[in-house]
Amino acid sequence: MLKKTLPLLLSAGDRVLPLARHTPYAAQRLAVQRGLNKVFAEAIADGLFDILDDRWVQLHIHDLGLQWCITKSPRSNQLQVARQAPVEVTIGGNWREFLLLASRQEDPDTLFFRRRLQIDGDTELGLAVKNLIDSLDPESLPQWLWRTVESLGQAAAEQQLGYA
């Protein structure tokens, strides 16, 4: 039953997610910042995000018209989100590519090599962030979240290959 609804959820995402660009930035910032700090609390505490201490990375989701600047404050040991900042690197792509990356359905190197995700700016920092994302243990995520991301990513990969 769930397998049949996943393509419908992805299709709904294509139509509904672009509406997020109309959400006031303060609400976006609050949701993204709280979400990142909650989901990655263990990795932050373990020092995995220290490469972002006072360094800004911009995530740009092209097809949704969304972008956030992200850093880690060494003082609060929390990830911070801003609308504008002196970014050193931008990582951009469409939402489905980020889903494939997060769900581990597609190798990060493949996504970047095929230019489905782009790194612009400080390539060394961008590669360090890519490696950080790749090193995160999905088992450290809440089980419901990982299962959802993994299932949606599998459905997106199947659609991409023409199986769904």
MODELLER restraints for C-alpha pairs under 7 A, 6 or more apart:
rsr = mdl.restraints
at = mdl.atoms
rsr.add(forms.Gaussian(group=physical.xy_distance, feature=features.Distance(at['CA:6:A'], at['CA:152:A']), mean=6.18, stdev=0.5))
rsr.add(forms.Gaussian(group=physical.xy_distance, feature=features.Distance(at['CA:6:A'], at['CA:155:A']), mean=6.17, stdev=0.5))
rsr.add(forms.Gaussian(group=physical.xy_distance, feature=features.Distance(at['CA:7:A'], at['CA:155:A']), mean=6.22, stdev=0.5))
rsr.add(forms.Gaussian(group=physical.xy_distance, feature=features.Distance(at['CA:17:A'], at['CA:64:A']), mean=6.49, stdev=0.5))
rsr.add(forms.Gaussian(group=physical.xy_distance, feature=features.Distance(at['CA:18:A'], at['CA:64:A']), mean=4.37, stdev=0.5))
rsr.add(forms.Gaussian(group=physical.xy_distance, feature=features.Distance(at['CA:18:A'], at['CA:65:A']), mean=6.92, stdev=0.5))
rsr.add(forms.Gaussian(group=physical.xy_distance, feature=features.Distance(at['CA:21:A'], at['CA:64:A']), mean=6.65, stdev=0.5))
rsr.add(forms.Gaussian(group=physical.xy_distance, feature=features.Distance(at['CA:21:A'], at['CA:65:A']), mean=5.95, stdev=0.5))
rsr.add(forms.Gaussian(group=physical.xy_distance, feature=features.Distance(at['CA:21:A'], at['CA:66:A']), mean=5.86, stdev=0.5))
rsr.add(forms.Gaussian(group=physical.xy_distance, feature=features.Distance(at['CA:29:A'], at['CA:81:A']), mean=5.94, stdev=0.5))
rsr.add(forms.Gaussian(group=physical.xy_distance, feature=features.Distance(at['CA:29:A'], at['CA:82:A']), mean=6.81, stdev=0.5))
rsr.add(forms.Gaussian(group=physical.xy_distance, feature=features.Distance(at['CA:33:A'], at['CA:79:A']), mean=6.60, stdev=0.5))
rsr.add(forms.Gaussian(group=physical.xy_distance, feature=features.Distance(at['CA:33:A'], at['CA:80:A']), mean=6.05, stdev=0.5))
rsr.add(forms.Gaussian(group=physical.xy_distance, feature=features.Distance(at['CA:33:A'], at['CA:81:A']), mean=5.73, stdev=0.5))
rsr.add(forms.Gaussian(group=physical.xy_distance, feature=features.Distance(at['CA:37:A'], at['CA:78:A']), mean=6.39, stdev=0.5))
rsr.add(forms.Gaussian(group=physical.xy_distance, feature=features.Distance(at['CA:37:A'], at['CA:79:A']), mean=6.07, stdev=0.5))
rsr.add(forms.Gaussian(group=physical.xy_distance, feature=features.Distance(at['CA:39:A'], at['CA:141:A']), mean=6.12, stdev=0.5))
rsr.add(forms.Gaussian(group=physical.xy_distance, feature=features.Distance(at['CA:43:A'], at['CA:49:A']), mean=6.91, stdev=0.5))
rsr.add(forms.Gaussian(group=physical.xy_distance, feature=features.Distance(at['CA:52:A'], at['CA:71:A']), mean=5.38, stdev=0.5))
rsr.add(forms.Gaussian(group=physical.xy_distance, feature=features.Distance(at['CA:52:A'], at['CA:72:A']), mean=5.17, stdev=0.5))
rsr.add(forms.Gaussian(group=physical.xy_distance, feature=features.Distance(at['CA:53:A'], at['CA:71:A']), mean=6.43, stdev=0.5))
rsr.add(forms.Gaussian(group=physical.xy_distance, feature=features.Distance(at['CA:53:A'], at['CA:72:A']), mean=4.75, stdev=0.5))
rsr.add(forms.Gaussian(group=physical.xy_distance, feature=features.Distance(at['CA:53:A'], at['CA:73:A']), mean=5.64, stdev=0.5))
rsr.add(forms.Gaussian(group=physical.xy_distance, feature=features.Distance(at['CA:53:A'], at['CA:74:A']), mean=5.64, stdev=0.5))
rsr.add(forms.Gaussian(group=physical.xy_distance, feature=features.Distance(at['CA:54:A'], at['CA:71:A']), mean=5.98, stdev=0.5))
rsr.add(forms.Gaussian(group=physical.xy_distance, feature=features.Distance(at['CA:54:A'], at['CA:72:A']), mean=6.00, stdev=0.5))
rsr.add(forms.Gaussian(group=physical.xy_distance, feature=features.Distance(at['CA:54:A'], at['CA:73:A']), mean=5.95, stdev=0.5))
rsr.add(forms.Gaussian(group=physical.xy_distance, feature=features.Distance(at['CA:55:A'], at['CA:71:A']), mean=5.59, stdev=0.5))
rsr.add(forms.Gaussian(group=physical.xy_distance, feature=features.Distance(at['CA:55:A'], at['CA:88:A']), mean=7.00, stdev=0.5))
rsr.add(forms.Gaussian(group=physical.xy_distance, feature=features.Distance(at['CA:56:A'], at['CA:69:A']), mean=6.22, stdev=0.5))
rsr.add(forms.Gaussian(group=physical.xy_distance, feature=features.Distance(at['CA:56:A'], at['CA:70:A']), mean=5.49, stdev=0.5))
rsr.add(forms.Gaussian(group=physical.xy_distance, feature=features.Distance(at['CA:56:A'], at['CA:71:A']), mean=4.79, stdev=0.5))
rsr.add(forms.Gaussian(group=physical.xy_distance, feature=features.Distance(at['CA:56:A'], at['CA:85:A']), mean=6.80, stdev=0.5))
rsr.add(forms.Gaussian(group=physical.xy_distance, feature=features.Distance(at['CA:56:A'], at['CA:86:A']), mean=6.42, stdev=0.5))
rsr.add(forms.Gaussian(group=physical.xy_distance, feature=features.Distance(at['CA:56:A'], at['CA:87:A']), mean=4.52, stdev=0.5))
rsr.add(forms.Gaussian(group=physical.xy_distance, feature=features.Distance(at['CA:56:A'], at['CA:88:A']), mean=5.81, stdev=0.5))
rsr.add(forms.Gaussian(group=physical.xy_distance, feature=features.Distance(at['CA:57:A'], at['CA:69:A']), mean=5.55, stdev=0.5))
rsr.add(forms.Gaussian(group=physical.xy_distance, feature=features.Distance(at['CA:57:A'], at['CA:70:A']), mean=5.26, stdev=0.5))
rsr.add(forms.Gaussian(group=physical.xy_distance, feature=features.Distance(at['CA:57:A'], at['CA:71:A']), mean=6.47, stdev=0.5))
rsr.add(forms.Gaussian(group=physical.xy_distance, feature=features.Distance(at['CA:57:A'], at['CA:87:A']), mean=5.35, stdev=0.5))
rsr.add(forms.Gaussian(group=physical.xy_distance, feature=features.Distance(at['CA:57:A'], at['CA:88:A']), mean=6.08, stdev=0.5))
rsr.add(forms.Gaussian(group=physical.xy_distance, feature=features.Distance(at['CA:57:A'], at['CA:89:A']), mean=5.18, stdev=0.5))
rsr.add(forms.Gaussian(group=physical.xy_distance, feature=features.Distance(at['CA:57:A'], at['CA:90:A']), mean=5.79, stdev=0.5))
rsr.add(forms.Gaussian(group=physical.xy_distance, feature=features.Distance(at['CA:58:A'], at['CA:67:A']), mean=6.71, stdev=0.5))
rsr.add(forms.Gaussian(group=physical.xy_distance, feature=features.Distance(at['CA:58:A'], at['CA:68:A']), mean=5.55, stdev=0.5))
rsr.add(forms.Gaussian(group=physical.xy_distance, feature=features.Distance(at['CA:58:A'], at['CA:69:A']), mean=4.23, stdev=0.5))
rsr.add(forms.Gaussian(group=physical.xy_distance, feature=features.Distance(at['CA:58:A'], at['CA:70:A']), mean=6.11, stdev=0.5))
rsr.add(forms.Gaussian(group=physical.xy_distance, feature=features.Distance(at['CA:58:A'], at['CA:87:A']), mean=6.22, stdev=0.5))
rsr.add(forms.Gaussian(group=physical.xy_distance, feature=features.Distance(at['CA:58:A'], at['CA:89:A']), mean=6.30, stdev=0.5))
rsr.add(forms.Gaussian(group=physical.xy_distance, feature=features.Distance(at['CA:58:A'], at['CA:90:A']), mean=4.53, stdev=0.5))
rsr.add(forms.Gaussian(group=physical.xy_distance, feature=features.Distance(at['CA:58:A'], at['CA:91:A']), mean=6.19, stdev=0.5))
rsr.add(forms.Gaussian(group=physical.xy_distance, feature=features.Distance(at['CA:59:A'], at['CA:67:A']), mean=5.38, stdev=0.5))
rsr.add(forms.Gaussian(group=physical.xy_distance, feature=features.Distance(at['CA:59:A'], at['CA:68:A']), mean=5.43, stdev=0.5))
rsr.add(forms.Gaussian(group=physical.xy_distance, feature=features.Distance(at['CA:59:A'], at['CA:69:A']), mean=6.42, stdev=0.5))
rsr.add(forms.Gaussian(group=physical.xy_distance, feature=features.Distance(at['CA:59:A'], at['CA:90:A']), mean=5.91, stdev=0.5))
rsr.add(forms.Gaussian(group=physical.xy_distance, feature=features.Distance(at['CA:59:A'], at['CA:91:A']), mean=5.12, stdev=0.5))
rsr.add(forms.Gaussian(group=physical.xy_distance, feature=features.Distance(at['CA:59:A'], at['CA:92:A']), mean=5.85, stdev=0.5))
rsr.add(forms.Gaussian(group=physical.xy_distance, feature=features.Distance(at['CA:60:A'], at['CA:66:A']), mean=5.91, stdev=0.5))
rsr.add(forms.Gaussian(group=physical.xy_distance, feature=features.Distance(at['CA:60:A'], at['CA:67:A']), mean=4.24, stdev=0.5))
rsr.add(forms.Gaussian(group=physical.xy_distance, feature=features.Distance(at['CA:60:A'], at['CA:68:A']), mean=6.73, stdev=0.5))
rsr.add(forms.Gaussian(group=physical.xy_distance, feature=features.Distance(at['CA:60:A'], at['CA:90:A']), mean=6.97, stdev=0.5))
rsr.add(forms.Gaussian(group=physical.xy_distance, feature=features.Distance(at['CA:60:A'], at['CA:91:A']), mean=6.20, stdev=0.5))
rsr.add(forms.Gaussian(group=physical.xy_distance, feature=features.Distance(at['CA:60:A'], at['CA:92:A']), mean=4.50, stdev=0.5))
rsr.add(forms.Gaussian(group=physical.xy_distance, feature=features.Distance(at['CA:60:A'], at['CA:93:A']), mean=6.60, stdev=0.5))
rsr.add(forms.Gaussian(group=physical.xy_distance, feature=features.Distance(at['CA:61:A'], at['CA:67:A']), mean=6.08, stdev=0.5))
rsr.add(forms.Gaussian(group=physical.xy_distance, feature=features.Distance(at['CA:61:A'], at['CA:92:A']), mean=5.73, stdev=0.5))
rsr.add(forms.Gaussian(group=physical.xy_distance, feature=features.Distance(at['CA:61:A'], at['CA:93:A']), mean=5.34, stdev=0.5))
rsr.add(forms.Gaussian(group=physical.xy_distance, feature=features.Distance(at['CA:61:A'], at['CA:94:A']), mean=5.24, stdev=0.5))
rsr.add(forms.Gaussian(group=physical.xy_distance, feature=features.Distance(at['CA:61:A'], at['CA:95:A']), mean=5.90, stdev=0.5))
rsr.add(forms.Gaussian(group=physical.xy_distance, feature=features.Distance(at['CA:62:A'], at['CA:92:A']), mean=6.68, stdev=0.5))
rsr.add(forms.Gaussian(group=physical.xy_distance, feature=features.Distance(at['CA:62:A'], at['CA:93:A']), mean=5.61, stdev=0.5))
rsr.add(forms.Gaussian(group=physical.xy_distance, feature=features.Distance(at['CA:62:A'], at['CA:94:A']), mean=5.25, stdev=0.5))
rsr.add(forms.Gaussian(group=physical.xy_distance, feature=features.Distance(at['CA:63:A'], at['CA:94:A']), mean=5.27, stdev=0.5))
rsr.add(forms.Gaussian(group=physical.xy_distance, feature=features.Distance(at['CA:63:A'], at['CA:95:A']), mean=6.80, stdev=0.5))
rsr.add(forms.Gaussian(group=physical.xy_distance, feature=features.Distance(at['CA:68:A'], at['CA:81:A']), mean=6.38, stdev=0.5))
rsr.add(forms.Gaussian(group=physical.xy_distance, feature=features.Distance(at['CA:68:A'], at['CA:82:A']), mean=6.19, stdev=0.5))
rsr.add(forms.Gaussian(group=physical.xy_distance, feature=features.Distance(at['CA:68:A'], at['CA:83:A']), mean=5.72, stdev=0.5))
rsr.add(forms.Gaussian(group=physical.xy_distance, feature=features.Distance(at['CA:69:A'], at['CA:81:A']), mean=5.51, stdev=0.5))
rsr.add(forms.Gaussian(group=physical.xy_distance, feature=features.Distance(at['CA:69:A'], at['CA:82:A']), mean=5.12, stdev=0.5))
rsr.add(forms.Gaussian(group=physical.xy_distance, feature=features.Distance(at['CA:69:A'], at['CA:83:A']), mean=6.01, stdev=0.5))
rsr.add(forms.Gaussian(group=physical.xy_distance, feature=features.Distance(at['CA:69:A'], at['CA:84:A']), mean=6.27, stdev=0.5))
rsr.add(forms.Gaussian(group=physical.xy_distance, feature=features.Distance(at['CA:69:A'], at['CA:85:A']), mean=6.33, stdev=0.5))
rsr.add(forms.Gaussian(group=physical.xy_distance, feature=features.Distance(at['CA:69:A'], at['CA:87:A']), mean=7.00, stdev=0.5))
rsr.add(forms.Gaussian(group=physical.xy_distance, feature=features.Distance(at['CA:70:A'], at['CA:79:A']), mean=6.74, stdev=0.5))
rsr.add(forms.Gaussian(group=physical.xy_distance, feature=features.Distance(at['CA:70:A'], at['CA:80:A']), mean=5.63, stdev=0.5))
rsr.add(forms.Gaussian(group=physical.xy_distance, feature=features.Distance(at['CA:70:A'], at['CA:81:A']), mean=4.67, stdev=0.5))
rsr.add(forms.Gaussian(group=physical.xy_distance, feature=features.Distance(at['CA:70:A'], at['CA:82:A']), mean=6.56, stdev=0.5))
rsr.add(forms.Gaussian(group=physical.xy_distance, feature=features.Distance(at['CA:71:A'], at['CA:79:A']), mean=5.63, stdev=0.5))
rsr.add(forms.Gaussian(group=physical.xy_distance, feature=features.Distance(at['CA:71:A'], at['CA:80:A']), mean=5.33, stdev=0.5))
rsr.add(forms.Gaussian(group=physical.xy_distance, feature=features.Distance(at['CA:71:A'], at['CA:81:A']), mean=6.71, stdev=0.5))
rsr.add(forms.Gaussian(group=physical.xy_distance, feature=features.Distance(at['CA:72:A'], at['CA:78:A']), mean=5.59, stdev=0.5))
rsr.add(forms.Gaussian(group=physical.xy_distance, feature=features.Distance(at['CA:72:A'], at['CA:79:A']), mean=4.29, stdev=0.5))
rsr.add(forms.Gaussian(group=physical.xy_distance, feature=features.Distance(at['CA:72:A'], at['CA:80:A']), mean=5.83, stdev=0.5))
rsr.add(forms.Gaussian(group=physical.xy_distance, feature=features.Distance(at['CA:73:A'], at['CA:79:A']), mean=6.29, stdev=0.5))
rsr.add(forms.Gaussian(group=physical.xy_distance, feature=features.Distance(at['CA:73:A'], at['CA:80:A']), mean=6.78, stdev=0.5))
rsr.add(forms.Gaussian(group=physical.xy_distance, feature=features.Distance(at['CA:88:A'], at['CA:121:A']), mean=5.88, stdev=0.5))
rsr.add(forms.Gaussian(group=physical.xy_distance, feature=features.Distance(at['CA:88:A'], at['CA:122:A']), mean=5.59, stdev=0.5))
rsr.add(forms.Gaussian(group=physical.xy_distance, feature=features.Distance(at['CA:89:A'], at['CA:119:A']), mean=6.82, stdev=0.5))
rsr.add(forms.Gaussian(group=physical.xy_distance, feature=features.Distance(at['CA:89:A'], at['CA:120:A']), mean=5.60, stdev=0.5))
rsr.add(forms.Gaussian(group=physical.xy_distance, feature=features.Distance(at['CA:89:A'], at['CA:121:A']), mean=4.41, stdev=0.5))
rsr.add(forms.Gaussian(group=physical.xy_distance, feature=features.Distance(at['CA:89:A'], at['CA:122:A']), mean=5.10, stdev=0.5))
rsr.add(forms.Gaussian(group=physical.xy_distance, feature=features.Distance(at['CA:89:A'], at['CA:125:A']), mean=6.86, stdev=0.5))
rsr.add(forms.Gaussian(group=physical.xy_distance, feature=features.Distance(at['CA:89:A'], at['CA:126:A']), mean=6.00, stdev=0.5))
rsr.add(forms.Gaussian(group=physical.xy_distance, feature=features.Distance(at['CA:90:A'], at['CA:119:A']), mean=5.73, stdev=0.5))
rsr.add(forms.Gaussian(group=physical.xy_distance, feature=features.Distance(at['CA:90:A'], at['CA:120:A']), mean=5.15, stdev=0.5))
rsr.add(forms.Gaussian(group=physical.xy_distance, feature=features.Distance(at['CA:90:A'], at['CA:121:A']), mean=6.40, stdev=0.5))
rsr.add(forms.Gaussian(group=physical.xy_distance, feature=features.Distance(at['CA:91:A'], at['CA:117:A']), mean=6.91, stdev=0.5))
rsr.add(forms.Gaussian(group=physical.xy_distance, feature=features.Distance(at['CA:91:A'], at['CA:118:A']), mean=5.56, stdev=0.5))
rsr.add(forms.Gaussian(group=physical.xy_distance, feature=features.Distance(at['CA:91:A'], at['CA:119:A']), mean=4.72, stdev=0.5))
rsr.add(forms.Gaussian(group=physical.xy_distance, feature=features.Distance(at['CA:91:A'], at['CA:120:A']), mean=6.57, stdev=0.5))
rsr.add(forms.Gaussian(group=physical.xy_distance, feature=features.Distance(at['CA:92:A'], at['CA:117:A']), mean=5.55, stdev=0.5))
rsr.add(forms.Gaussian(group=physical.xy_distance, feature=features.Distance(at['CA:92:A'], at['CA:118:A']), mean=5.19, stdev=0.5))
rsr.add(forms.Gaussian(group=physical.xy_distance, feature=features.Distance(at['CA:92:A'], at['CA:119:A']), mean=6.70, stdev=0.5))
rsr.add(forms.Gaussian(group=physical.xy_distance, feature=features.Distance(at['CA:93:A'], at['CA:116:A']), mean=6.06, stdev=0.5))
rsr.add(forms.Gaussian(group=physical.xy_distance, feature=features.Distance(at['CA:93:A'], at['CA:117:A']), mean=4.60, stdev=0.5))
rsr.add(forms.Gaussian(group=physical.xy_distance, feature=features.Distance(at['CA:93:A'], at['CA:118:A']), mean=6.39, stdev=0.5))
rsr.add(forms.Gaussian(group=physical.xy_distance, feature=features.Distance(at['CA:97:A'], at['CA:116:A']), mean=6.68, stdev=0.5))
rsr.add(forms.Gaussian(group=physical.xy_distance, feature=features.Distance(at['CA:97:A'], at['CA:117:A']), mean=6.87, stdev=0.5))
rsr.add(forms.Gaussian(group=physical.xy_distance, feature=features.Distance(at['CA:99:A'], at['CA:153:A']), mean=5.74, stdev=0.5))
rsr.add(forms.Gaussian(group=physical.xy_distance, feature=features.Distance(at['CA:100:A'], at['CA:106:A']), mean=5.48, stdev=0.5))
rsr.add(forms.Gaussian(group=physical.xy_distance, feature=features.Distance(at['CA:100:A'], at['CA:153:A']), mean=5.19, stdev=0.5))
rsr.add(forms.Gaussian(group=physical.xy_distance, feature=features.Distance(at['CA:101:A'], at['CA:107:A']), mean=6.90, stdev=0.5))
rsr.add(forms.Gaussian(group=physical.xy_distance, feature=features.Distance(at['CA:101:A'], at['CA:108:A']), mean=6.06, stdev=0.5))
rsr.add(forms.Gaussian(group=physical.xy_distance, feature=features.Distance(at['CA:103:A'], at['CA:149:A']), mean=5.52, stdev=0.5))
rsr.add(forms.Gaussian(group=physical.xy_distance, feature=features.Distance(at['CA:103:A'], at['CA:150:A']), mean=4.60, stdev=0.5))
rsr.add(forms.Gaussian(group=physical.xy_distance, feature=features.Distance(at['CA:103:A'], at['CA:153:A']), mean=5.22, stdev=0.5))
rsr.add(forms.Gaussian(group=physical.xy_distance, feature=features.Distance(at['CA:105:A'], at['CA:153:A']), mean=6.11, stdev=0.5))
rsr.add(forms.Gaussian(group=physical.xy_distance, feature=features.Distance(at['CA:105:A'], at['CA:154:A']), mean=6.31, stdev=0.5))
rsr.add(forms.Gaussian(group=physical.xy_distance, feature=features.Distance(at['CA:105:A'], at['CA:157:A']), mean=6.62, stdev=0.5))
rsr.add(forms.Gaussian(group=physical.xy_distance, feature=features.Distance(at['CA:111:A'], at['CA:117:A']), mean=5.51, stdev=0.5))
rsr.add(forms.Gaussian(group=physical.xy_distance, feature=features.Distance(at['CA:112:A'], at['CA:118:A']), mean=5.84, stdev=0.5))
rsr.add(forms.Gaussian(group=physical.xy_distance, feature=features.Distance(at['CA:119:A'], at['CA:126:A']), mean=6.08, stdev=0.5))
rsr.add(forms.Gaussian(group=physical.xy_distance, feature=features.Distance(at['CA:138:A'], at['CA:146:A']), mean=6.40, stdev=0.5))
rsr.add(forms.Gaussian(group=physical.xy_distance, feature=features.Distance(at['CA:158:A'], at['CA:164:A']), mean=5.83, stdev=0.5))
